[in-house]
Amino acid sequence: MRRRSSGSAARRRTESSGFDEFGFALRGEQRLQGRCHQYSYPQPNSAEAKELRGLISCWDGSSVTCRNQIEHFMKMGIPPVLRGRVWRCLLDIDTLRATSKFCYQACSVSTDDLVILHQIALDLRRSFPTHRSLMGDTPEAIEGQAKLFRVLVAYARYNPKIGYSQGMSHIGAVLLMNLPEEEAFWALVALLESPKYLSGLFDHSLDKIQHQVGVFHQLLKHRSPRLFQHIEDVGVSSLHYAMPWFLSVFTSLPCWDSVMAIWDLVMLHGMLALFRVGLTIIHLLEPQLLRMKDEALVLPLLLHVPVDVAQHCILIPALWNTEVQEWEVICMNSLILEEAGDGSCHLGQVAESPSAIKTRSRKKLDLEEGLKEAAAGRAKSAKTARWTVKTSILRILKNARRYLGNSVHGQGEDSQTRLTSHANPSLSDSCKTRPASLLTRAQGADSSATPKE
């Protein structure tokens, strides 16, 4: 039988030292930081933990069976003592380190990096200032800050094109809470370089993060049209809240056991997990959001999710019941590119004839109708929903192939090849079109909600 963490001996020991079981300070004044210390995550029993250790020891990242098994353990709850080993397997850190020419131990700091060094030093003080590994001037905190500094500087040297961007410090700090220093560096590389994860999100152009927010924008629009329209009507853009969510990987949530469960899922499913978390949070907040008529009320609620929604026993079960399939993201990418191309002729394209525009519009409507059918199918009984979703998937993919096969971008190419290329996240980086028509109003987002370079 699994037990809740609230009764664990480890929790009592850490509380006696003034910190909770995840290392966050319990002092009364730290409540101003908005962090909850009453955790509700499940703890697997000894037999389950032993089984998980066995899976890790014989891990095969290419095995679907292994990944399905690790997902099963995630639903039960990954023990904090094993979390780092699970992340190491899912990110394939050993292979990344073995195949790279970059040597972390030999990385040196150059005087040419003074601007970057200064920005990193500033952000160290802002990164989880109530965590024992970064708080104050104790020997542990001084060493923790030094580790984070070295990891961030090393990544700036590893990828000089991006260097350092505000927000990376939070990701690096979370990795260091669960992994040794060098492994944390390679985990950061895996997260920021792999298209499956956060590749391009910290690029200074902001094109990729805006595109991913656009995907979320479309998912919300087609799944919860009433709530979507309400949020838009009060003047809140998806960029205002989804960009901070994604760039921080939801570390702003007040319940750290929920944050760790989210990170477990991100390690397994990448960006798909971020979309799922965002949709889950908005769904749980829907009754409150619909009662609010002012941007000054809606945006703070989305940026500072209350404890009664963020606690593990509420948020995580709802998250596991929220699915986002890869085919949905492919379709949303198509809609974004379609909206970006409406009414304009892009570089390298020939102008469309009126008949071509009419055909393209009809295919777009077919695609949107298919998405509505899929959404309706989710609301039916399990047996009926399975059949409806399957039928809708086939229709959507058929329409997507028709659109992609006949698009001016893909003339002369096989439609299946075009569909595959749209599934590749690197497409949004190479494509020069931006979802301008989708996010025009979002370009004026408050600087306080958008990380500055």
N, C-alpha and C positions, 0 to 999 in steps of 0.2 A: 504494500500500500504506500502510495506517495504521500508525503507530508508537506505542509506549508512551511515556508521559511521562518515564520514568526516565532516558532518554538525552538529554533535551532540553538545549540550551545555556542556555535560560532558567532551568532548574532549577539548573544549576551556578553561574550568576551570582548567583542569590538566595541559595544556600547559602553562597557566599563572604562575603555580608553578614550572616550569622547568622540568616537567615530562610529558610523553605522557599518554594516557588513560589507558594503561596497567602498568604504573609505571616505565617506563624506562626513563633515563635521556636524555634531549634534548640538552645538552650543545654541542657546536661545536666540541670540542675535542673528544666527545664520538662517533663521526662518524667513528673513527678509529676502533671501535668495530664491524663495518659492519652491524649495525642494521638499518632497515628502519622504519620510524615513520609515513609514509603515509598509513593508513589502508583503506581497501576496503571491509570489511566484512559487510554483510547485517544485519540490525536491524529489528526484527519483530515489527509489530504495536501493539498497546495496546490490541486489541482483541486477537491476537495470543499469546501474553505474558500471558494474563489472562488464556487462554486455557491451556498453558503449566504449569502454576501454579496449575491448577486443576488436571492435569495428575500426577504431582509430589505428590500432597497431597493424592491421592488415589492409589499410585503406587503399582503394584503387579509384582515383578520381574519374577515370573513364567509364566506370561501372555504373549503370543506371540503378542496379540493385543497391549499391553502396549509398548512393545519393537518396534513394527512397527510404533506406533505413535511417539515415541521419535526419531526414525530415520527420520521421516517426519519433525519434528521440527529441527533436526540437518541440514537438507538440507536447511531450511529457515534461520538458524542461531540461535544458543543458545545465549540469552542475557548474557553478562558477570556477571550480578548480580544474575543470576539463575544457572550459570554453576556449582558451588559447590554443589548445591542441586541435580542437575542431576547426577553428578558423585557419590554422596553419594548413590543415588538409584541404579545406575547401578553396583556399587561395593558391594552393600548390606552390608554396613559398620555396621549398627546397629546389624544385625544378627551375624556378625563376632565378634564384641565386646562382645555381650551377651553370646556367646557360648565358648569364650576363657577363660582360667584360668589366662591369663596374665593381670596384672593391670598396665596401663600406669602411673597412678598417683603415684603408689608405687614403680615404677622402680627407682633403685638407681645405682650410678656409682661405680664400684669397681676399686681398684688400680691395679687389674690384667689386666685391659683394657687399660693400658697406651699407648701401641703401637697403638691401634685403636683410642683412644682419640686424639693422636698426628696427625694421618692421617686425621681424621675428621676436626680437627682445621685447618689444612693446606688447605683442600678443601673448607672450608667455604669462603675463600678469592677468590677462583676461580669460585664460583657459582654465576653467574649473577651479577658481580660487578657493573653494571650500573643500577640495579634495586633499587628503593628507599627503599625497605625493607631490603636490604643487603649492601647498598652502604655507605661507610664513617663511621663516628662515631656519627651520630645523634642518639637521643633516639630511634627513630623508627628502625634504622638500627641495633643498638646494641641489641634491643629486637628481631628483626627478625633473627639475627645470633644466638641468644640464643635459639630461638624456633627450628631452623633447627638443631642445635647441639643436643638438647634434643631428637628430633625425631630420628635422626640417631643413637645416642647412645642407645636409647630404642630398635630400631630394631636390633642392634648388640646383645643386651641382649636377645631379643625375639628369634633370630635365631643364636645362637653362632657358629653353624657349618660354616656359611658363614661370620658372623660378619659384617664387613664393606668392601665394595669394591668401588674403585674410579668410579664415575659416578652416584652412588646412591644419592649424594648430589644434583645433578641437578633435579632428579626426586622428591626428598623431597621438594626442593625449589618451584617447580611448584605447588605441592600439597598445600603448605602453602600459596601460592598466591591466592588460591581459597577456602581453607577450614580452619576452626579453628584448633588449634594445635593438639588436641587429635584425631580429625577426620582425619587430615592429616596423622598421624601415622598409623591408621587402614587402610587408603587408600593405604599407602605404603606397608603394610603387604599383603593386597589383591592383589596388582599388582605383588609383588615379590614372593608370595607363590602359587598363583593359576596357574594351567597348562594352563588355557585359556590365561593368560597374559604373564608375564615375568619370570615365574618360571624357575630357573636354569640358567638364562642368566648371573648372576653375580657369579656363582659358580667358585671357583678358578681353577678348571680343564679346564675351557673354552670349555668343550665338548658340552654343550647344545647350546651355542651361535654359535659355529662352525657348528653344525647340522642345526640350523635355517638359517644361512647364506647359507648353502648347499641347503636348500629348495628354497631359493630365487634364488640362482645360477641356479637351474634347471628350475624354472619358467621363468627366463629371457631367458635361452637357448632355451626353446620351444616356447616362445611367440615372441621373437625378435632375431632369429638366426643370422641374418647378423650383427646387432649391438653387440650382445654378442661376436661373433667371432672377431669383430674389437677391442673391449675392451681387450679381451684376447691377441690378436696379439701385442698390444702396451705394454703388460706386466703388466696390472692392474688386480689384482685378486679381486673377489667379497669381500673377507675378508677385503681388504684395505679400502673400503668405506661403505659396508653394516654393518659391525660390529659397527663402530662409529654411524651410523644412528640408529641402533636398540638399542644400549646401552643408547643413549641419548634421545631416543624416538623423534628424529628429532628436538630437541630444538636448534640445531645449525642453523636452518633456519633463515634468516634475518627478516622475517615478522611475528610478534607475533600473529596476528589474524589468520594466516594460521596454526601456531603451535597449537593454542587452538582448531581450528576446527579438526586438526589431532588427538589431545588428546581426543576430544569428541568421535570420531569414534573408537579410541583404547578402550575407556571405554566400548563401545558397542560390538565390535567385537574382541578385543584382538589382538593376533599375526596376524590374517588375515589382519587387518587394516595396520600393519607395512609392510606386503608384498605389499599391494595395493599402499601405499604411495611410496615405493621404485620404483615399476614399473612405476608409474605415472611420477615421477621425471625423470627417465631415458628416458621415452618416450618423454617428453617435451624437454629434452636436446639432443635428438638424432641428429638433424641436425648439432649442434655444435660439438658433439662428433665424428661424422663421418668425419668431416673435420680435426680433430686433429690426428697427426701421432706420437705423443710423449707422453710417460707416464707422463712427467713433466707438460704437459698441461691437460691431461685427468683427472688425480687424483685430482688436486686442484679444477677443475670444479665440480666434484662430491662431494667433501668434503665441498666446499663453494658455494652452489647453488646461482646463481645470483638473484637479486631482481625481474627482469622481468619474471622469472619463478616461484619464490616462492611467489609472491603476491597473495592474496586471490582470486581475481577475475580471475586469470589464473589457479592456482594450484588446488584449491578446486573443481571447476566444472569438471576439468579433472579427479580428484580423484573419484568423484561420478560416472563417466562413466567407471571406471576401476574396474572390478570384479575379485575376486579370490575366488573360491568355495572351500568348505572343501574337496570335493572329489579330487580336483586337488592337494591339499597338501598331501592327503593320497597317491596319486600316486607318487608324488615327494619323499615322505619318502621311498616308495618302491624302487624307482630308486637309491636313495642314499645308502640304505642298500645293494642293488644288486651290485653297483659299489664297495662298501667297501668289498664285499665278493668275487669279481672276482679274481680268481687265488690263493686263499688262503683257508686254512681249519681252521676254528675257533675252539676255545676251546670247547669241548663237542660235536663236530660234527664228523660225519664219512665222509671219502673222497667220493666225488661224482664220479659216473661212467661217462665215455665219453658220453653215451646216455643221462644221466641226465643233464650234462652240455649243450649238444646240445638243449635239450628241454627248459632249463632255458633261454638260449640265444634267442630262438625263441619267447618265451613269452615276453621277454624284448623288442624285436623288435615290437611285436604286441602292447605293451603298448605305445611305442614311436610313432608308426604310428597313434594310436588313439588320442594321444595328438596333433599331427600335424593336424589331421582332425578337432579337436575342435578349434585350432587356425585359420584354414581356415574358419570355420563357422562363427567366430566373424567378419570376414571382409565382409561377404555377407549382403544382405538386411535383415531387422529385421525379416520378416516372414520366409525367408529361413534359417537365422541364428538360429532361435529358433528350427526349425526342425533338422538342422544339429547338433547343440550342444546336443540336447536331444539324438539323435542317437549315437553320439560320447560318451556321458556319459555312456550310456548302454554298449557300446562296451568296454570302458575303465574299467568300474567296473567288467564286465565279465572277462576280461583279468587279472585284478588285483586279482580277486578271484581265478582264475586258478593258478596264480603265487603264491599267498599266501597260497593257499590250498595245493600245491605240494612242496612248499619250504622245504628244509631240516630243517628249523627252526620250521616248523609247521606240521610235519608228525604226523598223527593220530589225528589231530585237525580238527574241522569243519572249512571250508573256511570262512564262515561268521563271526565266532568268531575271526579268525585271522585278518580279515579286520577291525573289531572293535578294536582289540588291536593295530593295526597300527595307528588308529585314535587317540589313547591316547598318548599325548605328553610325558607322563612319560616313554614310551617305550625307547625313545632315551637316557634317563638317565640310565635305567637298562641295556641296551644293551652295551656290551663292545667293539663292533666294531665301528670304527670311519671312516668317509668318507675320508680315506687317499688318495685313488686314485683320488678323486674329487678335493681335496684341497691341494695336495702336495706342489704345488708352493706357495700357500698362507701361508704356515707355516713360511715363511721368511718375513712376512709383517713388514713394518717399525714400530718401537716402537711408533713413533709419531702418527700413525693412530690407534694404539691399546691401550686401557686403560691398565695401569699397575696396578698390585696388590699392 
